[in-house]
Amino acid sequence: MYMRLLERDDLEDYAKDLRSIRVCNTGAAPMPPEILKEFEERTGGKIIEGYGMTETSPVTHSNPVNGERKIGSVGLAFPDTEVKLVDIEDYTRIVPIGERGEIMIKGPQVMKGYWNKPEETDNQMKGGWILTGDIGKLDDDGYLYIVDRKKDMVNVSGFKVYPREVEDVLFEHEAIENVAIIGIPNPNLQGSELVKAYVVLKGDFRESEELKAEIRAFAKENLAPYKAPKFIEFSKELPETLVGKVQRKDLKDIEAKRRGEEV
C-alpha cells in the first residue's frame, strides 16, 4: 500500500491531508528502508513495523510508538511473549545474540495447533513454542530483525543467500520500482542454485541489456559476489497478495514451467 501511494503522480495534491497522518502500522512483509524513508518524508507520518502471523493471533512484536524505534527492526516482544532464535537445522540449539536463526515464539496468543491436522501441528509446535519458519536475529536490546522466510533462502554452492538482503540493496538503485529475488537450479552443480532477480522498472527507465549489466554491477559493488544476481528479468509487475506481499512461489512456479516441470 505504501509503495502504491508513492507511485501516484498526484500524491502532492493531497499533501495537506496526508500531513494529518501521525502513525501507520505495517506488517505482513518487511518494509524496504528506502520506501519507509520516502513515505515519512512526504507525509510526515511515522511508520511502525511489527511482526506476527495468523498462528500467533496475529501479533507478537512491535516497535514502540513513543519509545525507541529501530529502523529495519520489527521491535520488541509484547508482554508475556517469549522469543528465541534457534539453529535452522536443529531447533533445540539456541543461537547467540546477533546470529541468524529461525524464530520461535511462545505466549498466550500462540495457537494450540491446526484443527484436525496433528502431523502439521507436531511439526510446528514444540512444547508450547511455535516454529515460525522465519529467519531473524536479535540485538542486545531485544529488538527483533526479520531476515527472510526459511523456505525462500537460496543455496549458492553451500552459501546461504537471503532474498530480502539482496532486495534491500537493489531497492537503492535509481531505476528499480520493485524487485523480487528467487533461486533457480544451477545446471552445472546438483543441489545448488543461482540468484535471479525479477525487476519492475520506474516509469522513466526502459528495459535494455545495458541496464541489466548496470544493475548487476551495482549489486556486485554492494554485496558479496555470490549474493549478486546472476540473472535479471524485467517484468511489468510482480505477483502479489491482496495486501501487496510479493509471491515468490509464483515466480518459482514460472521458472519450473519453463523447465518443463509440473507445478
Backbone as JSON, one array per atom type, in Angstrom:
{
  "sequence": "MYMRLLERDDLEDYAKDLRSIRVCNTGAAPMPPEILKEFEERTGGKIIEGYGMTETSPVTHSNPVNGERKIGSVGLAFPDTEVKLVDIEDYTRIVPIGERGEIMIKGPQVMKGYWNKPEETDNQMKGGWILTGDIGKLDDDGYLYIVDRKKDMVNVSGFKVYPREVEDVLFEHEAIENVAIIGIPNPNLQGSELVKAYVVLKGDFRESEELKAEIRAFAKENLAPYKAPKFIEFSKELPETLVGKVQRKDLKDIEAKRRGEEV",
  "N": [[0.82, -1.2, 0.0], [1.93, 1.26, 0.82], [3.93, 1.61, -1.09], [2.36, 1.8, -3.37], [0.98, 4.18, -2.93], [3.08, 6.01, -3.03], [3.69, 5.84, -5.69], [1.84, 7.33, -7.01], [1.14, 9.98, -9.23], [-0.19, 12.23, -8.5], [0.23, 12.6, -5.83], [1.26, 14.76, -4.37], [-0.81, 16.56, -4.49], [-2.43, 15.89, -2.47], [-1.07, 16.54, -0.24], [-1.57, 18.21, 1.98], [-3.7, 16.89, 3.31], [-2.47, 14.45, 3.84], [-0.62, 15.18, 5.71], [-1.87, 15.01, 8.08], [-1.5, 12.53, 9.05], [-0.31, 10.61, 11.7], [0.69, 8.16, 12.8], [1.47, 5.07, 11.27], [0.87, 1.61, 10.91], [2.64, -1.32, 9.95], [2.98, -4.57, 8.52], [3.04, -8.04, 7.66], [4.89, -8.13, 5.42], [8.4, -7.4, 5.26], [9.35, -3.95, 5.46], [10.9, -2.14, 2.95], [13.75, -0.16, 3.62], [14.19, 2.21, 2.09], [11.69, 2.81, 1.06], [10.22, 3.27, 3.4], [11.57, 5.55, 4.38], [11.09, 7.45, 2.32], [8.28, 7.61, 2.37], [7.78, 8.63, 4.93], [9.07, 11.1, 4.77], [7.54, 12.41, 2.86], [4.98, 12.48, 3.88], [5.06, 13.0, 6.59], [4.21, 11.29, 8.51], [4.75, 8.63, 10.89], [6.07, 5.41, 10.46], [5.39, 2.36, 11.92], [6.8, -0.67, 12.41], [5.79, -4.04, 12.79], [5.41, -7.48, 13.89], [4.17, -10.76, 13.28], [1.93, -13.58, 12.94], [-0.71, -15.52, 11.46], [-1.02, -17.72, 13.12], [-0.28, -16.72, 15.54], [-2.14, -15.0, 16.43], [-2.78, -11.97, 15.86], [-0.27, -10.9, 16.33], [3.03, -10.45, 17.61], [5.22, -8.84, 18.07], [6.33, -5.39, 18.14], [7.53, -2.19, 17.17], [7.99, 0.44, 19.53], [5.59, 3.08, 19.82], [6.04, 5.54, 21.05], [8.46, 5.13, 22.29], [11.88, 4.02, 21.78], [12.45, 3.58, 18.42], [13.63, 1.31, 16.08], [14.85, 1.42, 12.94], [14.27, -0.94, 10.42], [13.92, -2.96, 12.14], [11.48, -5.12, 13.73], [10.78, -4.59, 16.2], [10.04, -4.95, 19.76], [9.2, -7.79, 21.83], [5.8, -8.47, 22.73], [4.14, -7.98, 25.96], [4.36, -10.8, 28.17], [5.17, -12.45, 26.17], [7.44, -14.64, 24.71], [10.56, -15.02, 22.99], [12.88, -16.75, 20.95], [15.86, -17.51, 19.13], [16.76, -20.06, 16.98], [18.91, -22.71, 15.77], [18.9, -23.28, 12.27], [18.77, -25.85, 11.3], [18.54, -27.37, 13.57], [16.35, -27.17, 15.96], [16.62, -27.33, 18.69], [18.89, -26.09, 19.48], [19.89, -23.03, 20.64], [20.77, -20.0, 19.11], [23.45, -17.58, 19.4], [23.09, -14.1, 20.52], [22.63, -11.77, 17.93], [23.27, -13.5, 15.9], [21.94, -15.22, 13.03], [18.9, -17.04, 12.96], [16.17, -19.44, 13.15], [13.03, -18.14, 14.04], [11.39, -18.63, 17.09], [8.39, -18.64, 18.94], [6.63, -18.05, 21.98], [3.71, -17.74, 23.88], [0.62, -16.28, 25.24], [-0.94, -15.75, 23.04], [-0.33, -17.56, 21.09], [-1.24, -20.22, 18.96], [-2.93, -23.37, 19.74], [-2.8, -25.46, 17.98], [-3.25, -26.93, 14.66], [-6.46, -27.41, 13.34], [-7.65, -30.65, 13.29], [-5.3, -31.54, 12.11], [-2.95, -33.18, 13.02], [-0.3, -33.98, 12.37], [0.87, -31.77, 11.06], [0.66, -29.98, 13.15], [2.37, -31.15, 15.07], [4.78, -30.85, 13.73], [5.19, -28.12, 13.79], [4.66, -27.09, 16.35], [6.35, -27.01, 19.39], [6.46, -28.01, 22.43], [4.82, -25.89, 23.37], [6.04, -23.8, 22.13], [6.21, -22.13, 18.98], [7.43, -22.91, 15.8], [8.26, -20.59, 13.54], [9.08, -20.47, 10.9], [10.33, -18.31, 9.9], [13.34, -16.48, 9.38], [15.5, -14.74, 11.52], [17.09, -12.23, 13.61], [18.32, -11.2, 16.82], [19.04, -8.19, 18.64], [21.22, -6.67, 21.13], [19.48, -5.29, 22.72], [17.12, -6.61, 22.6], [15.55, -6.22, 20.38], [13.93, -7.38, 17.47], [14.87, -8.56, 14.28], [13.78, -9.2, 11.06], [14.94, -11.46, 8.74], [14.37, -13.21, 6.55], [12.08, -15.53, 4.9], [12.38, -18.92, 5.78], [11.96, -20.88, 3.83], [12.44, -19.49, 1.52], [15.1, -19.07, 1.27], [18.12, -19.0, -0.59], [20.32, -21.36, -1.9], [23.54, -21.13, -2.64], [25.96, -22.85, -3.85], [26.36, -23.95, -1.31], [26.49, -21.68, 0.23], [24.44, -19.48, 2.1], [21.92, -17.44, 0.91], [19.89, -14.75, 1.53], [16.9, -13.63, 0.24], [15.72, -11.1, 0.92], [17.82, -9.49, 1.82], [19.31, -9.04, -0.5], [17.35, -7.81, -2.06], [16.86, -5.44, -0.59], [19.21, -4.03, -1.08], [19.09, -3.71, -3.9], [16.83, -2.13, -4.12], [17.81, 0.36, -3.68], [18.83, 1.21, -6.04], [18.46, 3.56, -8.61], [16.76, 3.02, -10.75], [14.94, 1.08, -10.08], [11.74, 0.03, -9.29], [10.31, -2.05, -8.07], [11.22, -5.28, -6.76], [12.08, -8.74, -6.79], [13.68, -11.54, -5.42], [14.75, -14.78, -6.28], [15.73, -18.27, -6.12], [17.16, -20.28, -8.67], [17.64, -23.49, -10.21], [21.03, -24.57, -10.43], [22.46, -25.56, -13.33], [24.91, -26.73, -13.59], [25.76, -27.7, -11.2], [24.65, -29.95, -9.05], [22.01, -29.64, -6.74], [22.66, -27.09, -6.04], [21.97, -23.53, -6.31], [21.23, -20.64, -8.39], [21.21, -17.09, -8.2], [18.44, -15.14, -9.02], [16.94, -12.17, -10.23], [13.82, -10.62, -10.4], [12.69, -7.75, -11.86], [10.96, -4.71, -11.59], [10.73, -1.79, -13.36], [11.07, 1.77, -12.79], [8.99, 4.4, -14.12], [10.47, 6.15, -15.8], [12.5, 4.72, -16.92], [13.87, 2.41, -19.31], [13.7, -0.93, -20.54], [16.67, -2.76, -21.1], [19.65, -4.42, -22.23], [21.93, -3.16, -21.42], [21.1, -1.83, -19.12], [20.52, -3.99, -17.48], [23.11, -4.98, -17.11], [24.19, -2.84, -15.73], [22.71, -2.9, -13.35], [23.48, -5.38, -12.33], [26.19, -4.85, -11.9], [25.98, -2.87, -9.97], [24.9, -4.37, -7.88], [27.03, -6.13, -7.37], [28.89, -4.37, -6.39], [27.89, -3.76, -3.93], [27.32, -6.03, -2.53], [28.33, -9.32, -1.38], [30.05, -11.29, -3.82], [28.77, -13.8, -4.45], [26.18, -13.34, -3.74], [25.12, -11.52, -5.48], [22.79, -11.01, -8.17], [22.73, -13.44, -10.7], [21.18, -13.62, -12.9], [18.88, -11.4, -14.46], [15.58, -10.42, -14.89], [13.3, -8.41, -16.52], [10.1, -7.19, -15.6], [6.65, -6.3, -15.94], [5.06, -6.23, -13.74], [4.86, -7.67, -10.41], [3.82, -10.79, -9.0], [1.44, -10.53, -6.44], [-0.01, -10.65, -3.13], [-3.28, -9.74, -1.81], [-2.65, -7.83, 0.04], [-0.35, -6.77, -0.88], [1.99, -8.27, -0.69], [4.78, -9.75, -2.06], [4.67, -12.64, -4.04], [6.82, -14.98, -4.03], [6.75, -17.68, -4.57], [5.07, -17.95, -6.79], [6.7, -16.91, -8.78], [8.74, -18.78, -8.74], [7.28, -20.95, -9.64], [6.77, -20.16, -12.26], [9.35, -20.32, -13.32], [9.79, -23.06, -13.03], [7.89, -24.13, -14.8], [8.94, -23.23, -17.18], [11.11, -24.86, -17.34], [9.92, -27.15, -17.98], [8.74, -28.58, -15.98], [6.22, -30.06, -13.89], [3.8, -28.2, -12.09]],
  "CA": [[0.0, 0.0, 0.0], [2.79, 2.43, 0.9], [4.57, 1.76, -2.38], [1.37, 2.24, -4.35], [0.73, 5.6, -2.68], [4.23, 6.78, -3.5], [3.72, 5.79, -7.15], [0.83, 8.23, -7.57], [1.66, 11.24, -9.74], [-0.9, 13.34, -7.86], [0.36, 12.5, -4.39], [1.48, 16.07, -3.77], [-2.09, 17.28, -4.41], [-3.05, 15.51, -1.2], [-0.05, 16.75, 0.8], [-2.17, 18.8, 3.18], [-4.45, 15.85, 4.0], [-1.55, 13.43, 4.32], [0.12, 15.69, 6.86], [-2.62, 14.68, 9.3], [-1.08, 11.19, 9.48], [0.64, 10.58, 12.82], [1.33, 6.85, 12.91], [0.98, 3.97, 10.44], [1.41, 0.29, 11.25], [2.87, -2.19, 8.8], [3.39, -5.94, 8.82], [2.86, -8.95, 6.51], [6.17, -8.27, 4.74], [9.33, -6.36, 5.7], [9.31, -2.68, 4.75], [12.21, -1.68, 2.47], [14.11, 1.11, 4.27], [14.06, 3.35, 1.19], [10.26, 3.13, 0.97], [9.87, 3.86, 4.7], [12.14, 6.89, 4.45], [10.4, 8.35, 1.4], [6.9, 7.81, 2.83], [7.78, 9.52, 6.1], [9.47, 12.44, 4.33], [6.5, 13.04, 2.05], [3.71, 12.59, 4.61], [5.25, 13.42, 7.98], [3.76, 10.23, 9.42], [5.74, 7.66, 11.34], [5.7, 4.02, 10.2], [5.77, 1.44, 12.99], [6.81, -2.05, 11.93], [5.53, -5.09, 13.75], [5.58, -8.85, 13.38], [3.28, -11.79, 13.79], [1.41, -14.48, 11.93], [-2.06, -15.98, 11.8], [-0.92, -18.68, 14.23], [0.0, -16.02, 16.81], [-3.37, -14.25, 16.74], [-1.74, -12.35, 14.93], [0.9, -10.04, 16.53], [3.91, -10.78, 18.75], [6.24, -7.81, 18.23], [6.12, -4.08, 17.52], [8.33, -1.06, 17.63], [7.19, 1.35, 20.36], [5.14, 4.31, 19.16], [6.67, 6.69, 21.7], [9.8, 4.78, 22.74], [12.91, 3.94, 20.75], [12.12, 2.83, 17.21], [14.82, 0.96, 15.32], [14.52, 1.19, 11.54], [14.7, -2.26, 9.97], [13.52, -3.92, 13.16], [10.04, -5.23, 13.99], [10.55, -4.14, 17.57], [10.16, -5.76, 20.96], [8.12, -8.75, 22.09], [4.69, -7.99, 23.56], [4.15, -8.54, 27.31], [4.08, -12.24, 28.33], [5.56, -13.14, 24.95], [8.85, -15.02, 24.69], [11.13, -15.27, 21.67], [14.24, -17.26, 20.89], [16.36, -17.81, 17.79], [17.36, -21.39, 17.03], [19.61, -23.18, 14.59], [17.97, -23.57, 11.17], [18.68, -27.3, 11.12], [18.34, -28.03, 14.87], [15.61, -26.2, 16.77], [16.96, -27.46, 20.11], [20.09, -25.29, 19.76], [19.67, -21.58, 20.59], [21.93, -19.3, 18.56], [23.82, -16.39, 20.18], [22.57, -12.79, 20.13], [23.26, -11.22, 16.74], [23.35, -14.5, 14.84], [20.67, -15.54, 12.39], [18.3, -18.32, 13.29], [14.72, -19.48, 12.98], [12.31, -17.51, 15.15], [10.4, -19.41, 17.82], [7.58, -17.75, 19.78], [5.77, -18.66, 22.98], [2.92, -16.72, 24.56], [-0.81, -16.59, 25.33], [-1.6, -15.57, 21.74], [0.09, -18.63, 20.17], [-2.27, -21.24, 18.78], [-2.72, -24.71, 20.3], [-2.5, -26.37, 16.89], [-4.11, -26.87, 13.48], [-7.65, -28.23, 13.51], [-7.66, -31.94, 12.6], [-4.04, -31.75, 11.38], [-1.98, -33.48, 14.08], [1.08, -34.05, 11.88], [1.32, -30.4, 10.87], [0.79, -29.4, 14.49], [3.59, -31.68, 15.67], [5.94, -30.3, 13.02], [5.38, -26.69, 14.04], [4.56, -26.78, 17.77], [7.35, -27.72, 20.18], [6.35, -27.69, 23.85], [4.23, -24.57, 23.55], [6.73, -22.87, 21.24], [5.9, -22.33, 17.58], [8.46, -22.66, 14.8], [7.57, -19.66, 12.64], [9.51, -20.57, 9.51], [11.01, -17.07, 9.55], [14.71, -16.31, 9.85], [15.68, -13.42, 12.09], [18.18, -12.07, 14.57], [18.04, -10.31, 17.95], [20.17, -7.38, 19.07], [21.46, -6.69, 22.57], [18.35, -4.65, 23.41], [15.94, -7.44, 22.46], [14.8, -5.9, 19.17], [13.94, -8.47, 16.51], [15.03, -8.19, 12.88], [13.39, -10.28, 10.16], [15.87, -11.63, 7.62], [13.62, -13.76, 5.41], [11.42, -16.81, 5.11], [13.3, -20.06, 5.67], [11.73, -21.6, 2.57], [12.87, -18.67, 0.39], [16.55, -18.98, 1.27], [18.76, -19.52, -1.8], [21.56, -22.09, -1.61], [24.51, -20.93, -3.71], [27.16, -23.67, -3.59], [26.52, -24.11, 0.12], [26.35, -20.38, 0.9], [23.05, -19.07, 2.27], [21.57, -16.11, 0.43], [18.54, -14.38, 1.93], [16.4, -12.71, -0.78], [15.45, -9.74, 1.36], [19.08, -8.76, 1.89], [19.63, -8.62, -1.87], [16.3, -6.87, -2.49], [17.06, -4.14, 0.07], [20.29, -3.34, -1.8], [18.63, -3.34, -5.23], [15.85, -1.05, -4.0], [18.53, 1.62, -3.66], [19.16, 1.61, -7.41], [17.51, 4.59, -9.04], [15.84, 2.56, -11.8], [14.11, -0.04, -9.63], [10.48, 0.31, -8.59], [10.04, -3.21, -7.23], [12.15, -6.36, -7.09], [11.95, -9.99, -6.04], [14.8, -12.45, -5.62], [14.48, -16.21, -6.1], [16.8, -19.16, -6.54], [16.85, -21.22, -9.74], [18.64, -24.57, -10.18], [22.3, -24.42, -11.15], [22.55, -26.75, -14.19], [26.26, -27.28, -13.55], [26.09, -28.18, -9.85], [23.44, -30.52, -8.48], [21.66, -29.2, -5.39], [23.0, -25.68, -5.87], [21.08, -22.6, -7.03], [21.74, -19.35, -8.86], [20.34, -15.99, -7.78], [17.78, -14.42, -10.11], [16.13, -11.02, -9.82], [12.73, -10.09, -11.21], [12.76, -6.31, -11.61], [9.99, -3.77, -12.17], [11.41, -0.5, -13.5], [10.32, 3.01, -12.66], [8.45, 4.83, -15.41], [11.41, 6.89, -16.64], [13.58, 3.83, -17.39], [13.49, 1.47, -20.34], [14.39, -2.21, -20.48], [17.79, -2.92, -22.03], [20.74, -5.26, -21.73], [22.86, -2.26, -20.74], [20.58, -1.57, -17.77], [20.74, -5.22, -16.72], [24.52, -5.02, -16.73], [24.39, -1.8, -14.72], [22.12, -3.38, -12.09], [24.37, -6.44, -11.85], [27.4, -4.21, -11.4], [25.59, -2.2, -8.72], [24.76, -5.41, -6.86], [28.36, -6.64, -7.03], [29.59, -3.34, -5.61], [27.3, -3.6, -2.6], [27.07, -7.35, -1.95], [29.32, -10.37, -1.67], [29.84, -11.74, -5.21], [27.83, -14.92, -4.61], [24.82, -12.86, -3.48], [24.66, -10.69, -6.59], [22.01, -11.78, -9.14], [23.36, -13.95, -11.92], [20.23, -13.33, -13.97], [17.89, -10.35, -14.21], [14.47, -10.4, -15.85], [12.39, -7.29, -16.33], [8.69, -7.56, -15.57], [5.76, -5.15, -15.78], [4.55, -6.3, -12.37], [5.19, -8.89, -9.68], [2.63, -11.38, -8.37], [1.3, -10.08, -5.06], [-1.25, -10.92, -2.42], [-4.16, -8.57, -1.73], [-2.04, -6.8, 0.88], [0.86, -6.29, -1.52], [3.15, -9.1, -0.39], [5.24, -10.43, -3.27], [4.56, -14.09, -4.0], [7.98, -15.58, -4.68], [6.39, -19.01, -5.04], [4.54, -17.84, -8.14], [7.84, -16.73, -9.68], [9.41, -20.09, -8.82], [6.44, -21.8, -10.49], [7.02, -19.74, -13.64], [10.64, -20.88, -13.71], [9.63, -24.51, -13.14], [7.16, -24.4, -16.03], [9.87, -23.0, -18.29], [11.99, -26.03, -17.4], [9.11, -28.29, -18.36], [8.34, -29.33, -14.79], [4.84, -29.9, -13.47], [3.65, -27.34, -10.91]],
  "C": [[0.87, 1.26, 0.0], [3.47, 2.69, -0.44], [3.59, 2.29, -3.42], [1.03, 3.73, -4.16], [1.85, 6.46, -3.23], [4.32, 6.81, -5.03], [2.77, 6.81, -7.78], [1.45, 9.56, -7.99], [1.02, 12.44, -9.03], [-0.77, 13.34, -6.34], [0.51, 13.86, -3.73], [0.19, 16.89, -3.67], [-2.79, 16.99, -3.09], [-2.13, 15.77, -0.01], [-0.65, 17.28, 2.09], [-2.91, 17.75, 3.99], [-3.52, 14.8, 4.59], [-0.77, 13.89, 5.55], [-0.62, 15.46, 8.17], [-2.25, 13.3, 9.84], [-0.07, 11.3, 10.6], [1.42, 9.28, 12.85], [0.66, 5.88, 11.94], [1.63, 2.68, 10.93], [1.6, -0.52, 9.97], [3.37, -3.55, 9.27], [3.28, -6.74, 7.54], [4.16, -9.2, 5.77], [7.08, -7.15, 5.21], [9.24, -5.12, 4.83], [10.7, -2.29, 4.27], [12.55, -0.33, 3.07], [13.92, 2.33, 3.39], [12.6, 3.79, 1.06], [9.8, 3.81, 2.25], [10.34, 5.31, 4.76], [11.38, 7.87, 3.56], [8.97, 8.64, 1.87], [6.87, 8.8, 3.99], [8.16, 10.95, 5.72], [8.33, 13.16, 3.63], [5.18, 13.22, 2.79], [3.88, 13.16, 6.02], [4.8, 12.4, 8.98], [4.88, 9.28, 9.76], [5.22, 6.25, 11.06], [6.26, 3.14, 11.31], [5.68, 0.02, 12.45], [6.57, -3.03, 13.08], [5.66, -6.45, 13.11], [4.58, -9.78, 14.04], [2.85, -12.69, 12.65], [0.03, -14.94, 12.37], [-2.03, -16.87, 13.03], [-0.59, -18.04, 15.57], [-1.02, -14.93, 17.07], [-3.35, -12.71, 16.74], [-0.43, -11.6, 15.19], [1.7, -10.48, 17.75], [4.9, -9.68, 19.06], [5.77, -6.48, 17.61], [7.17, -3.11, 18.04], [7.45, -0.16, 18.49], [6.77, 2.59, 19.55], [5.87, 5.52, 19.73], [8.08, 6.4, 22.21], [10.78, 4.73, 21.58], [12.44, 3.03, 19.61], [13.41, 2.57, 16.45], [14.41, 0.59, 13.9], [15.1, -0.14, 11.08], [14.34, -3.36, 10.94], [12.0, -3.98, 13.26], [9.75, -5.01, 15.47], [10.74, -5.19, 18.64], [8.98, -6.71, 21.11], [7.06, -8.11, 22.97], [4.82, -8.58, 24.97], [3.72, -10.0, 27.33], [4.41, -13.05, 27.09], [7.06, -13.41, 24.97], [9.29, -15.3, 23.26], [12.53, -15.84, 21.82], [14.58, -17.58, 19.44], [17.12, -19.12, 17.85], [18.04, -21.74, 15.71], [18.6, -23.62, 13.52], [17.75, -25.06, 10.99], [18.34, -28.03, 12.42], [17.67, -27.06, 15.83], [15.9, -26.3, 18.26], [18.19, -26.62, 20.48], [19.79, -23.81, 19.57], [20.93, -20.9, 20.06], [22.21, -18.04, 19.38], [23.16, -15.11, 19.66], [23.36, -12.28, 18.92], [23.4, -12.2, 15.6], [21.97, -14.8, 14.28], [20.19, -16.92, 12.78], [16.81, -18.29, 13.03], [14.05, -18.94, 14.24], [11.32, -18.49, 15.75], [9.71, -18.48, 18.82], [6.76, -18.58, 20.76], [5.01, -17.55, 23.71], [1.45, -17.07, 24.54], [-1.55, -16.47, 24.01], [-1.25, -16.66, 20.74], [-0.96, -19.73, 20.14], [-1.91, -22.54, 19.52], [-2.33, -25.71, 19.21], [-3.44, -26.15, 15.73], [-5.26, -27.87, 13.64], [-7.58, -29.49, 12.63], [-6.41, -32.17, 11.74], [-2.93, -32.02, 12.39], [-0.53, -33.5, 13.59], [1.66, -32.65, 11.67], [1.54, -29.7, 12.2], [2.09, -29.85, 15.15], [4.85, -31.1, 15.03], [6.24, -28.86, 13.43], [5.37, -26.33, 15.53], [5.51, -27.66, 18.57], [7.26, -27.27, 21.64], [5.8, -26.31, 24.13], [4.88, -23.49, 22.71], [6.33, -23.17, 19.8], [7.11, -22.0, 16.73], [7.81, -21.83, 13.69], [7.91, -19.88, 11.17], [10.19, -19.31, 9.02], [12.41, -17.04, 10.14], [14.86, -14.88, 10.36], [16.93, -13.36, 12.95], [17.75, -11.07, 15.64], [19.26, -9.45, 18.23], [20.26, -7.39, 20.6], [20.31, -6.09, 23.37], [17.06, -5.46, 23.28], [15.09, -7.12, 21.24], [15.01, -7.02, 18.14], [14.03, -7.93, 15.08], [14.67, -9.4, 12.02], [14.36, -10.31, 8.98], [15.13, -12.14, 6.39], [12.85, -14.99, 5.85], [12.43, -17.94, 4.91], [13.18, -20.74, 4.32], [12.2, -20.81, 1.35], [14.38, -18.55, 0.28], [17.12, -19.65, 0.02], [20.09, -20.16, -1.42], [22.51, -21.98, -2.8], [25.8, -21.65, -3.33], [27.44, -23.8, -2.08], [26.44, -22.82, 0.9], [24.87, -19.99, 0.95], [22.87, -17.63, 1.8], [20.12, -15.84, 0.79], [18.01, -13.32, 0.96], [16.21, -11.28, -0.3], [16.71, -8.89, 1.41], [19.47, -8.21, 0.52], [18.62, -7.58, -2.35], [16.5, -5.49, -1.88], [18.16, -3.34, -0.62], [19.79, -2.86, -3.16], [17.59, -2.22, -5.2], [16.53, 0.32, -4.0], [18.95, 2.09, -5.05], [18.06, 2.51, -7.96], [16.47, 4.1, -10.04], [14.78, 1.6, -11.29], [12.91, 0.42, -8.8], [10.15, -0.81, -7.61], [10.95, -4.35, -7.69], [11.85, -7.57, -6.24], [13.09, -10.92, -6.43], [14.35, -13.89, -5.38], [15.74, -16.99, -6.48], [16.32, -20.06, -7.66], [17.96, -22.27, -9.78], [19.89, -24.22, -10.99], [22.5, -25.68, -12.0], [23.91, -27.44, -14.12], [26.65, -27.84, -12.18], [24.82, -28.65, -9.16], [23.23, -30.05, -7.04], [21.97, -27.74, -5.1], [22.05, -24.81, -6.7], [21.85, -21.37, -7.48], [20.73, -18.28, -8.48], [19.77, -15.29, -9.01], [16.91, -13.31, -9.55], [15.06, -10.72, -10.86], [12.59, -8.62, -10.86], [11.64, -5.57, -12.33], [10.65, -2.4, -12.19], [10.48, 0.67, -13.23], [10.0, 3.54, -14.05], [9.43, 5.5, -16.34], [12.49, 6.01, -17.25], [13.03, 2.8, -18.37], [14.32, 0.19, -20.23], [15.51, -2.26, -21.53], [18.83, -3.83, -21.4], [21.76, -4.41, -20.98], [22.41, -1.99, -19.3], [20.72, -2.82, -16.91], [22.17, -5.29, -16.22], [24.82, -4.0, -15.64], [23.87, -2.26, -13.35], [22.99, -4.48, -11.49], [25.64, -5.85, -11.24], [27.13, -3.52, -10.07], [25.49, -3.21, -7.58], [26.13, -5.92, -6.41], [29.16, -5.66, -6.19], [29.12, -3.3, -4.16], [27.0, -4.92, -1.89], [28.27, -8.26, -2.18], [29.02, -10.93, -3.06], [28.81, -12.84, -5.38], [26.38, -14.52, -4.36], [24.24, -12.05, -4.63], [23.9, -11.53, -7.62], [22.82, -12.17, -10.36], [22.5, -13.61, -13.13], [19.27, -12.23, -13.52], [16.83, -10.43, -15.3], [13.57, -9.23, -15.52], [10.95, -7.77, -16.41], [7.85, -6.3, -15.38], [5.19, -5.07, -14.37], [4.99, -7.61, -11.74], [3.92, -9.47, -9.08], [2.59, -11.02, -6.89], [0.0, -10.57, -4.46], [-2.09, -9.65, -2.39], [-3.57, -7.46, -0.88], [-0.68, -6.36, 0.35], [2.12, -7.07, -1.22], [3.53, -9.88, -1.64], [5.22, -11.93, -3.07], [5.74, -14.72, -4.74], [7.66, -16.97, -5.23], [5.86, -18.96, -6.46], [5.67, -17.66, -9.16], [8.61, -18.04, -9.84], [8.6, -21.05, -9.71], [6.63, -21.46, -11.97], [8.31, -20.36, -14.16], [10.53, -22.4, -13.91], [8.92, -24.88, -14.44], [8.07, -24.22, -17.25], [10.83, -24.18, -18.46], [11.23, -27.29, -17.76], [8.65, -29.14, -17.19], [6.85, -29.08, -14.5], [4.79, -29.09, -12.18], [2.35, -27.68, -10.21]]
}
